[in-house]
Amino acid sequence: MQFVAFERAKQGTGASRRLRISGKAPGIVYGGAAEPQMIEIDHNALWHALKKEAFHSSILDMELNGQTSKVLLRDVQYHPFKQQVLHVDFQRVDEKTRVHLKVPLHYEGLEGSQAVKVEGCTVTQLIHEVDVMCMPSQLPEFLTVDLSALTSKSVLGLQSLKVPHGVQLVVRGSNKNPALVSIKLPEVVVEAAAAAPAAAPAKKGKK
């Protein structure tokens, strides 16, 4: 994806406020051999770009002063209740240096799986994105989780995820193989016992 940025000369809270009023969003690009540079971006274009998954998880082409450079989106600050971007951070990408980024998971094949279609299970996605490390040219836009063979007895952990060559999963914490999904069997409804037959009328005594 490509976006256009412009140099920002003035800094400070007041300057950033005036910039937002004029329909621009302040930002910064840093990293690599160059010095950090203050930038500004058209707010509407940035707002719509931020709604796209790829803008958060892929290497972007930033056009600045007629030159295009590779960057990653690193941080976005939003207004607490307005639909407004307060500040955005980008990091320059060195093609010879590995990058560390969160990549979304796309789950496929669930509706046709035995777990759902035959056994009537409820399947909940537990992990929606993963940390990966790789060279910039190897960065995937997303990773696919194939659930077509899922059954009620399946155990699907993070380590079962297929990743492209050169891409390494980064797992933090003591659990190195957290579950990707939870599988819940349908509840068994126990029918109420049939009502007891009405008691037979008492026999009349002999006269």
C-alpha positions in Angstrom: 0.0 0.0 0.0 1.1 3.5 -0.7 0.4 6.8 1.0 1.7 10.4 0.7 3.2 12.3 3.6 4.6 15.9 3.8 7.3 17.5 5.8 6.1 19.1 9.0 8.1 22.2 10.0 6.4 23.2 13.2 6.3 21.1 16.4 4.5 21.4 19.7 1.0 21.0 21.1 -0.3 24.2 19.6 1.1 23.4 16.1 -0.3 19.9 16.2 -3.7 21.3 17.2 -3.8 23.8 14.3 -2.7 21.0 12.0 -5.6 18.8 13.0 -8.0 21.7 12.5 -6.8 22.1 9.0 -7.6 18.4 8.2 -4.1 17.0 8.7 -2.7 14.4 11.1 0.8 14.8 12.6 3.2 12.0 12.6 6.8 10.9 12.7 9.0 8.5 10.8 12.1 7.1 12.4 14.7 4.3 12.1 17.4 3.4 9.7 20.4 5.6 9.0 18.4 8.9 8.7 17.3 11.1 11.5 13.7 11.1 12.8 11.5 13.3 10.6 8.3 15.0 11.5 5.5 14.5 8.9 1.9 15.3 8.3 -0.7 13.3 6.4 -4.2 14.1 5.0 -6.4 13.0 7.9 -9.3 11.6 5.8 -6.9 9.5 3.6 -5.2 8.2 6.8 -8.4 7.4 8.5 -9.7 5.3 5.6 -6.3 3.6 5.3 -6.3 2.6 8.9 -9.5 0.7 8.4 -7.7 -1.7 6.1 -6.0 -4.7 7.6 -3.0 -4.5 5.3 -2.1 -1.0 6.4 -1.4 -2.5 9.9 0.4 -5.7 8.9 2.4 -5.0 5.7 5.3 -2.9 4.5 4.1 0.4 3.2 5.4 2.7 0.5 5.6 6.3 1.9 6.0 9.0 -0.7 7.8 12.0 0.8 9.4 14.9 -1.1 9.1 13.0 -4.3 10.9 10.0 -3.0 9.4 6.6 -1.9 10.7 4.7 1.1 9.6 1.5 2.8 8.0 1.9 6.3 6.0 0.0 8.9 3.1 1.4 10.9 4.2 1.3 14.5 1.7 3.3 16.6 -1.5 5.2 16.3 -3.0 7.5 18.9 -6.8 8.1 18.6 -9.0 10.8 20.2 -10.9 9.2 23.1 -14.3 9.9 21.7 -13.9 11.7 18.3 -13.2 10.0 15.1 -9.8 11.6 14.9 -6.2 10.4 14.7 -4.0 12.4 17.1 -0.6 11.1 16.0 0.9 8.3 14.0 4.3 6.7 14.1 6.1 4.9 11.2 9.4 3.1 11.2 11.8 2.9 8.2 12.5 -0.5 6.9 16.0 -1.7 6.0 15.8 -4.5 3.4 18.7 -6.3 5.0 17.3 -6.2 8.6 14.7 -8.5 10.0 11.4 -7.0 11.0 9.2 -7.9 14.0 5.5 -7.3 13.3 2.0 -8.6 14.3 0.3 -10.5 11.4 -3.5 -11.3 11.4 -4.8 -14.8 11.2 -7.5 -15.7 8.6 -9.6 -18.8 9.6 -11.0 -20.8 6.7 -13.0 -24.0 6.2 -14.9 -23.9 9.5 -18.4 -24.2 8.2 -17.7 -27.3 6.2 -15.7 -29.1 9.0 -17.0 -32.1 10.8 -16.9 -30.3 14.1 -19.6 -27.8 12.9 -21.4 -29.5 10.1 -21.8 -33.0 11.7 -21.2 -32.7 15.4 -22.8 -29.3 15.8 -19.9 -27.8 17.9 -19.4 -24.2 18.7 -15.9 -23.1 17.7 -14.5 -19.8 19.1 -11.3 -18.2 17.7 -8.9 -17.5 20.6 -6.0 -15.9 18.7 -6.6 -13.2 16.0 -3.0 -12.2 15.3 0.5 -13.5 15.9 4.0 -12.0 16.3 6.4 -12.9 13.5 10.0 -12.1 12.6 11.4 -12.2 9.1 13.2 -10.3 6.4 11.0 -7.5 4.9 10.7 -9.3 1.5 9.3 -12.4 3.3 6.7 -10.6 5.5 3.2 -12.2 4.9 0.2 -9.9 4.8 -1.7 -12.6 6.8 -1.5 -16.3 7.8 -4.2 -18.8 7.0 -5.6 -21.3 9.5 -7.3 -24.2 7.8 -10.1 -25.6 9.9 -11.7 -27.9 7.2 -10.5 -31.0 9.0 -11.6 -29.9 12.5 -13.4 -32.3 14.7 -14.7 -32.2 18.3 -11.5 -34.0 19.4 -9.0 -31.8 17.5 -6.3 -30.1 19.4 -5.1 -27.1 17.4 -2.2 -25.1 18.8 -0.1 -22.2 17.6 2.8 -24.5 16.7 0.5 -26.3 14.2 0.3 -23.1 12.2 2.0 -23.3 8.8 4.2 -20.3 8.1 6.1 -19.4 4.9 9.8 -20.2 4.6 11.9 -17.7 6.5 9.1 -16.6 8.8 9.5 -17.3 12.5 6.8 -17.2 15.1 7.6 -15.2 18.2 5.8 -16.7 21.3 6.0 -15.0 24.6 5.2 -16.5 28.0 5.5 -20.0 29.4 2.9 -21.5 27.1 4.7 -22.0 23.8 1.8 -23.7 22.1 -1.5 -21.8 23.0 -4.7 -23.0 21.5 -5.9 -21.3 18.4 -9.6 -22.2 18.9 -11.9 -23.6 21.6 -14.3 -26.4 20.6 -17.5 -26.8 22.6 -19.9 -29.8 22.0 -23.6 -29.0 21.9 -25.4 -29.3 25.2 -27.5 -32.4 25.7 -31.0 -31.5 26.5 -32.6 -34.0 29.0 -36.3 -34.3 28.4 -38.5 -34.1 31.5 -39.7 -37.5 32.7 -43.2 -38.4 31.5 -45.9 -37.4 33.9 -47.0 -40.3 36.2 -50.3 -41.8 35.3 -53.3 -40.6 37.2 -54.1 -42.6 40.3 -56.9 -45.2 39.8 -60.2 -44.2 41.6 -60.6 -45.9 45.0 -62.9 -48.8 45.0 -66.2 -48.5 46.9 -66.6 -50.7 49.9 -69.3 -53.4 50.0 -72.6 -52.4 51.6 
